[in-house]
Amino acid sequence: VLDPTLYLVTDTALSAPRRVPEVVAAAVAGGVTCVQVRDKSASRRELLALTRAVQAVLAPTPHVALIVNDAVDVALITGADGVHVGQDDLPPAEVRALIGPDRLLGFSVSDPEELAVALALPAGTLDLVGIGPVRGTPTKPDAGRPLGLGGVRELAAAVRAAGLTTVAIGGIDTGNAADVVAAGVDGVCVVSAICAAADPAAAARELRQAVERGRTAVPGR
Amino acid sequence: VLDPTLYLVTDTALSAPRRVPEVVAAAVAGGVTCVQVRDKSASRRELLALTRAVQAVLAPTPHVALIVNDAVDVALITGADGVHVGQDDLPPAEVRALIGPDRLLGFSVSDPEELAVALALPAGTLDLVGIGPVRGTPTKPDAGRPLGLGGVRELAAAVRAAGLTTVAIGGIDTGNAADVVAAGVDGVCVVSAICAAADPAAAARELRQAVERGRTAVPGR
């Protein structure tokens, strides 16, 4: 039940003064297909409340998966659809053991070495591999060296060859979303392109159109 | 299997340049009866590694319980003996549902209102209530107003009347540990008194002696 086409990762600070659930509601109305709740600076109790608030917003659209960043405990408590972890979070194998076989598990990689580790995990560990950053982004200053479209193409091909879903993240906006999708990913993750947009619904609509344009540019998809 | 007599809460920065597992080993040799791994600034992956390292140190002393601060996911992955949560962490009822009936669950309160909320939880939710700070402490600048010995006496009596174990925390050292125990708690939590000590084993020995002195000062215990 994961449609990675347009994958929103929330950012509490970039959403301000609007609240995250309000931005999520607008983004889903505009065409977002998956929502990851991320707030590394929130306490666990705040993150639980935020996740529940986003879950309430998504209740009428069960086809939009709810993913929790890092916080496996919060995902288990809320019954979220999945968890996404990065290189500094709990290791994917341990997370899979905790969440069971049915929930979705995503994992971020930023270079071929990290991808090789991800693809060497036992079958069934990962559902999705996030690759990035596509280009430099102020949202995540600690992200690795930008991949560029060539890097996205290379990593996406390897993920797809392994039978996993792949999304790109980091510096994606309406200007480059089509090209990123044409490079071979199943969808694009955005943070600031929606959370910091004056009109998140309109931003999501434009991004969705860009993704569809990118897809038609890829033969056989 | 929780002996709260002398309860060490680890602090990575205060332990430096020594590593936390090394300090824990010395502290247990000196008489610590329970160890809580706490590192709010560690990534989840770092916290997992730290917890496993402390667990390895505690393997020869199974009577010394291993408790994980806040990170329920890490506690579940490592099979720790329990979890301790504060007011900003996941709510105790949700944590109890996640960890099952057998693991230990502790909860921090800093005033009579927070304690009333804790004692209103369903029976079986909590095993231990931590009360504090006893006095001002640089370790946790965001802790509430110091309770003093009178506050400790009042809150400890309420916790014990509810049939739960109680420990005091915050500014406890060899100079006041006996008085704190005489005020009615089952044990004392220390952070800097051991982690920042030149000789953690000696510090633990002295604290343990102080606790025993405090116990003999309480009639009928």
Interface residues (C-beta under 8 A of the other chain):
Chain A: S43 R44 R45 E46 L48 D70 A71 V72 D73 V74 L76 I77 Q87 D88 D89 L90 P91 E94 V95 A97 L98
Chain B: S43 R44 R45 E46 L48 D70 A71 V72 D73 V74 L76 I77 V85 Q87 D88 D89 L90 P91 E94 V95 A97 L98
